[in-house]
Amino acid sequence: MLTNQKDLFDLDDSTTYLNGAYMSPQLKEVTRVGVDQLIRKSRPNLISGDDFFEPREALKKSFAALIEADDYNSVAIIASASYGIASVANNIEITSGDEIVVCEAQFPSHIYSWQNLADKNNGKVITIVAPPLSDNRAESWNVRMLEAINTKTKVVAIPQVHWADGTLFDLVAIRKRSTEVGAKLIIDGTQSVGAMPFSIKEIQPDALICAGYKWLMGPYGMGVAYYAESLWDGEPIEHNWLNRYKSEEFANLVNYQSEYQPGAERFSVGESSNFILTPMLTKSIEQTILWGPNKVQEYCGELVSNGIEVLRSKGCFVESEGGRGNHLFGVYLPENLDTAVIKKRLQDNGVFVSYRGNAIRVSPHVYNEVSDFEKFVGCIY
C-alpha cells in the first residue's frame, strides 16, 4: 500500500488540491530536471547530436513499460492529444454511411478529428448517450456502447474513463466487439494512464493517445502515443527530419530520405527532441511506474470510500466503485442543493475541484490525504 507522497511535490499547504484531472502538480524532481535542462540550453556547446535521439528513446521506453507494450518503437512523441488523434484519423478510410462510435460529452480533442473525417466522407458520428443517474449507470452505458457497434462501425473512439465524471468503460468487451466487426479501437488515455492500470497486451487497441500533463505527471505541451503495427505504414500529418531513416547521421541530412525510422516514429511531432520537456516527461513517467497505477487506484480508493458513502447518504449521486475511477469521479448534487453556493463554499475554503457538465469533478492523487476529501464533503454538508 502506498503512503502519502506529498513531500515529493511543491503544493501550497493552504490549499486542498483535488483537481489532478485539470492538471497535475509538478514533482520537485521533475522541476529540477526542467531547470537543469533549461540552463543547459543556454550553453548549446553542451548539447551533442546524441541528445537529439537518446532522450527520445528513453521517453518511449518508459512509456512502453508503463502500458506493457513489448516494442518501444510502437511509441511516438506527440505535442498534444489532438495531435495524436489527428495522426490516426489521417490514416483511416471511411465511405458514405460508415460510422464512428463515441460517447456523450467526450473531450473535444477526441471528437473534432472524427467529426471532420465523417463530414469529409459522408460518414456518421454515432454518440452513445449516457443513461440517467441511477444504480449501475456505468454498466448500462457500456451495454449501450456494445449494442451500437455493428458492421457499419469503422472506428470506436472512446476514453478509458470519462473525463467529466470518471465513468469506466469496459475496454476488454469493447475491443472484443469492435474486432468482431472489423472496427478500429482508438483510446484516449489522458485521464487514466498513469493513475489506472492499462495494458496493451490485454486491450490491444489500434492506438492509445495520452497528453502528458495530467496523470503522467509531466509538463504541458508534450504527450506520448502508442500506435499498433497496422498503422506503421501510415501517412504522418507533418514531415520532419527526425523521423526519417538515418536522421542521426547529420552529415547525410542533405541526402533526403523517403524512408522513415522504424515503427511508429513517423508520427512523432517535429522537435520531439525538446531538450527541456522530453527529460521532464521521462522522469515523471518513471515515478508513476515506481508508484504503480494499481497502487495509485488503491490509495485513492482508501481516501474517498467513506466520504463517498456520506455523500450518497445525503442524496448525491456517485457511481459505484467498479464503474468509475478512484482517481477521478463525478459528484452529482441533489436538487435541493445550489451548485453556485457549494462552489463558493469550496472556493472560500481553498478546495480545488472542477465542474464538468452537471458534475463536480473530484480527482485526488497520492499527494492527498483522507482529511482533504473530508474537507470537500464538509463543504457540501
C-alpha positions in Angstrom: 0.0 0.0 0.0 1.3 3.4 -0.9 1.8 6.1 1.8 1.2 9.8 1.3 3.6 11.3 -1.3 3.0 15.0 -0.7 6.7 15.6 0.2 7.6 14.9 -3.4 5.5 17.9 -4.6 5.6 21.6 -4.0 2.0 22.1 -3.2 0.8 25.0 -1.1 -0.2 23.8 2.4 -3.0 26.4 2.5 -4.9 24.7 -0.4 -6.6 21.4 -0.8 -5.9 20.2 -4.3 -8.4 17.6 -5.6 -8.0 18.6 -9.2 -5.4 16.3 -10.8 -7.7 15.8 -13.8 -7.3 19.5 -14.6 -3.6 19.5 -14.3 -1.1 17.6 -12.1 1.1 19.4 -9.7 4.7 19.1 -10.7 7.0 16.8 -8.8 10.0 18.6 -7.3 12.3 16.2 -9.1 10.7 16.9 -12.5 11.1 20.7 -11.8 14.7 20.1 -11.0 15.2 18.2 -14.3 13.5 21.0 -16.2 15.6 23.8 -14.6 18.8 21.9 -15.2 17.9 21.4 -18.9 16.8 25.0 -19.3 20.2 26.1 -18.0 22.0 23.6 -20.3 20.2 25.1 -23.3 22.0 28.4 -22.5 25.2 26.6 -23.4 24.5 24.8 -26.7 28.0 23.6 -27.0 27.0 21.1 -24.3 24.2 19.6 -26.5 25.5 16.9 -28.8 24.0 15.1 -31.7 23.2 12.2 -29.5 21.0 14.5 -27.4 18.5 14.7 -30.2 17.9 10.9 -30.0 18.9 9.3 -26.7 16.4 11.2 -24.5 13.6 10.5 -27.0 14.4 6.8 -26.8 14.4 6.9 -23.0 10.9 8.5 -23.0 9.5 6.0 -25.4 10.9 3.1 -23.4 9.5 4.4 -20.2 6.0 4.8 -21.6 6.1 1.4 -23.3 7.0 -0.1 -19.9 4.1 1.8 -18.2 1.5 0.5 -20.7 3.0 -3.0 -21.1 3.9 -2.6 -24.8 6.6 -5.0 -25.9 8.2 -2.8 -28.5 9.1 0.8 -27.6 9.2 1.6 -31.3 5.4 1.5 -31.2 5.5 4.7 -29.2 5.5 8.2 -30.7 6.1 11.5 -29.0 3.3 14.0 -29.6 2.5 17.6 -28.9 -1.0 17.1 -27.6 -3.9 14.6 -27.5 -5.4 16.3 -30.6 -2.1 15.8 -32.5 -2.1 12.1 -31.6 -5.8 11.7 -32.6 -5.3 13.6 -35.9 -2.5 11.2 -36.8 -4.8 8.3 -36.5 -7.7 9.9 -38.3 -5.4 10.8 -41.1 -4.9 7.1 -41.8 -8.4 5.7 -41.6 -10.6 5.4 -44.7 -14.3 5.7 -44.4 -17.0 5.8 -47.0 -20.6 7.0 -47.2 -22.6 5.6 -44.3 -19.7 4.3 -42.3 -20.0 5.0 -38.6 -17.6 6.3 -35.9 -18.8 5.5 -32.3 -18.1 7.9 -29.5 -19.6 8.6 -26.1 -21.7 11.6 -25.0 -19.8 14.7 -23.8 -16.4 13.2 -24.8 -13.4 15.6 -24.6 -13.4 17.9 -27.6 -9.9 17.0 -28.7 -11.1 13.4 -29.2 -14.1 14.4 -31.2 -13.2 17.1 -33.7 -10.9 14.9 -35.8 -13.6 12.2 -36.1 -16.3 14.8 -36.9 -14.0 16.2 -39.6 -13.3 12.8 -41.1 -17.0 11.9 -41.1 -18.0 15.2 -42.7 -15.5 14.9 -45.5 -16.6 11.4 -46.4 -20.4 11.5 -45.7 -19.9 9.3 -42.7 -21.7 9.4 -39.3 -20.5 10.1 -35.8 -22.7 8.0 -33.5 -22.9 9.4 -30.0 -23.8 7.0 -27.2 -25.9 8.9 -24.8 -25.3 8.5 -21.0 -28.1 6.7 -19.1 -29.9 8.7 -16.3 -28.3 8.9 -12.9 -29.1 5.6 -11.2 -27.5 2.4 -9.9 -25.4 0.6 -12.4 -25.2 3.6 -14.7 -21.7 2.7 -16.0 -22.9 -0.9 -16.8 -25.8 0.5 -18.7 -23.7 2.9 -20.6 -21.3 0.1 -21.6 -24.2 -2.0 -22.8 -25.4 0.8 -25.0 -21.9 1.1 -26.4 -21.7 -2.5 -27.2 -25.1 -2.6 -28.8 -24.2 0.4 -31.1 -21.1 -1.3 -32.6 -22.2 -3.0 -35.8 -21.0 -3.9 -39.3 -21.2 -0.2 -40.3 -18.8 0.8 -37.5 -15.3 1.6 -38.7 -14.0 3.3 -35.5 -14.7 3.2 -31.8 -13.1 6.2 -30.3 -13.5 6.4 -26.5 -11.6 7.1 -23.3 -10.8 4.6 -20.6 -12.6 6.8 -18.1 -14.9 9.7 -19.0 -13.1 13.0 -18.5 -16.2 14.7 -16.9 -17.2 12.1 -14.2 -14.8 9.2 -14.3 -17.2 6.6 -15.7 -15.2 3.5 -16.6 -15.6 1.8 -20.0 -15.2 -1.9 -20.4 -12.4 -1.8 -22.9 -11.9 -5.6 -23.0 -15.5 -6.2 -24.0 -15.5 -3.2 -26.4 -12.3 -4.5 -28.0 -13.8 -7.9 -28.5 -16.9 -6.5 -30.1 -15.0 -4.0 -32.3 -12.7 -6.8 -33.5 -15.8 -8.9 -34.5 -17.0 -6.2 -36.9 -13.5 -5.1 -38.1 -13.5 -1.7 -36.4 -10.5 0.1 -35.0 -10.4 0.9 -31.3 -8.8 4.3 -30.5 -8.4 5.1 -26.8 -7.8 8.5 -25.2 -5.9 7.6 -22.1 -5.2 11.1 -21.0 -7.4 10.9 -17.9 -6.4 7.4 -16.8 -3.0 6.2 -17.9 -0.5 6.7 -15.1 -3.2 6.5 -12.4 -5.0 3.4 -13.6 -3.6 0.2 -15.0 -3.6 -0.1 -18.8 -2.2 -3.0 -20.7 -1.6 -3.0 -24.4 -1.3 -6.8 -24.2 -4.8 -7.0 -22.6 -6.7 -4.4 -24.6 -4.8 -4.5 -27.9 -6.0 -1.1 -29.1 -5.1 0.3 -32.5 -4.0 3.5 -30.8 -3.6 4.9 -27.3 -3.2 8.7 -27.0 -2.1 10.4 -23.8 -1.4 14.1 -23.1 1.5 14.3 -20.6 0.4 17.0 -18.1 -2.3 15.1 -16.2 -1.9 11.6 -14.8 1.6 11.1 -16.4 2.6 14.0 -14.1 4.6 15.7 -16.8 4.9 19.2 -18.3 2.3 20.9 -20.5 3.0 20.7 -24.2 4.1 17.1 -24.7 2.5 13.7 -24.7 3.0 10.1 -25.9 1.0 7.7 -28.0 1.0 4.1 -28.9 0.2 3.0 -32.5 -0.3 -0.6 -33.4 1.7 -2.2 -36.2 -1.3 -1.9 -38.5 -0.7 1.9 -38.6 3.1 1.8 -39.1 2.8 2.3 -42.9 0.6 5.3 -42.4 1.0 8.9 -43.5 2.0 11.4 -40.8 0.4 14.8 -40.6 3.7 16.5 -40.8 7.1 15.7 -42.2 10.2 16.4 -40.1 13.8 15.4 -40.4 14.0 13.5 -37.1 11.5 10.8 -38.3 13.4 9.9 -41.5 15.7 7.0 -41.9 19.3 7.5 -40.6 18.4 11.0 -39.4 21.1 10.5 -36.7 23.7 10.9 -39.4 23.9 14.7 -39.5 26.4 14.9 -42.4 24.0 13.0 -44.6 20.9 15.1 -43.9 21.5 16.8 -47.3 20.7 13.4 -48.9 16.9 13.4 -48.4 15.3 10.1 -47.4 12.0 8.7 -48.5 12.1 6.0 -45.8 11.1 6.6 -42.2 12.6 5.5 -38.9 11.1 2.1 -37.7 7.7 1.6 -36.1 5.5 4.5 -35.1 8.3 7.0 -35.2 6.9 8.7 -38.3 4.1 10.0 -36.1 6.3 11.9 -33.7 5.9 15.6 -33.7 8.7 17.9 -35.0 11.3 18.9 -32.4 10.3 16.0 -30.2 13.9 16.1 -29.0 12.8 19.0 -26.9 15.7 19.3 -24.6 13.6 20.5 -21.7 10.2 18.8 -21.9 11.4 15.3 -23.0 13.6 14.6 -20.0 10.9 16.1 -17.7 8.2 13.8 -19.0 10.5 10.8 -18.8 11.3 11.5 -15.2 7.6 11.9 -14.3 6.6 8.6 -16.1 9.4 6.8 -14.3 7.9 8.0 -11.0 4.4 6.7 -12.0 6.0 3.4 -12.7 7.6 3.3 -9.2 4.2 4.1 -7.6 2.4 1.6 -9.8 -1.0 2.7 -11.3 -2.8 -0.1 -9.4 -1.4 1.2 -6.1 -2.5 4.7 -7.0 -6.0 3.4 -7.5 -5.9 1.6 -4.2 -4.6 4.6 -2.4 -7.2 6.9 -3.9 -9.9 4.4 -3.1 -8.9 4.4 0.6 -9.0 8.2 0.6 -12.5 8.6 -0.7 -14.5 5.5 0.2 -16.0 6.7 3.5 -16.7 10.2 2.2 -18.5 8.9 -0.9 -20.8 6.9 1.3 -21.6 10.1 3.3 -22.4 11.9 0.1 -24.6 9.1 -1.1 -26.5 9.0 2.2 -27.3 12.7 1.7 -28.7 12.2 -1.7 -25.7 12.8 -4.0 -25.1 10.5 -6.9 -21.6 9.0 -7.3 -21.1 6.0 -9.5 -20.2 2.7 -7.6 -16.5 1.9 -7.3 -16.4 -0.7 -10.0 -17.9 1.7 -12.5 -15.6 4.6 -12.1 -12.0 5.6 -11.3 -11.0 6.1 -7.8 -8.7 8.9 -9.0 -11.5 10.7 -10.9 -15.2 10.7 -10.3 -18.2 13.0 -10.5 -20.4 14.1 -7.6 -23.9 15.0 -8.8 -25.8 17.1 -6.3 -29.4 16.6 -5.4 -31.9 19.3 -6.5 -32.2 20.8 -3.0 -28.5 22.0 -3.2 -27.4 25.1 -5.1 -24.3 24.4 -7.1 -23.3 28.0 -7.1 -23.5 28.1 -3.3 -21.4 24.9 -3.0 -18.9 26.3 -5.5 -18.4 29.5 -3.5 -18.0 27.5 -0.3 -15.3 25.3 -1.8 -13.5 28.3 -3.1 -13.6 30.1 0.2 -12.2 27.0 1.9 -9.3 26.6 -0.6 -10.7 23.4 -2.1 -9.8 23.0 -5.7 -12.1 20.8 -7.9 -13.6 21.2 -11.4 -17.1 21.5 -12.8 -17.8 19.5 -15.9 -21.4 19.3 -17.1 -23.6 18.7 -14.1 -20.9 17.0 -12.1 -18.5 18.3 -9.6 -15.4 16.5 -10.8 -13.1 15.3 -7.9 -9.7 13.9 -8.8 -7.3 13.1 -5.9 -3.9 11.6 -6.1 -1.1 10.4 -3.9 -0.4 13.9 -2.5 -3.8 13.9 -0.9 -4.9 12.6 2.5 -8.3 11.4 3.8 -8.7 14.8 5.5 -8.6 16.5 2.1 -11.7 14.6 0.9 -13.4 15.1 4.3 -12.9 18.8 3.9 -14.6 18.6 0.4 -17.5 16.6 1.9 -17.8 19.1 4.7 -18.2 22.0 2.3 -21.3 20.3 0.8 -22.9 19.2 4.1 
